């Protein structure tokens, strides 16, 4: 779900939502 809304999660945790 790379919508961009949870992009901060990718940088914070590296989830890659």
C-alpha positions as CSV (number, residue, x, y, z in Angstrom):
1,X,0.0,0.0,0.0
2,X,2.4,2.7,-1.2
3,X,-0.1,5.5,-1.0
4,X,2.3,7.9,0.4
5,X,0.2,8.7,3.4
6,X,2.2,6.5,5.6
7,X,5.5,7.4,3.9
8,X,6.8,8.7,7.3
9,X,6.5,5.1,8.5
10,X,8.9,3.9,5.9
11,X,11.5,6.4,7.0
12,X,10.8,5.8,10.7
13,X,10.4,2.1,10.8
14,X,11.0,1.0,7.2
15,X,7.7,-0.7,6.8
16,X,7.2,0.3,3.2
17,X,3.5,0.8,3.4
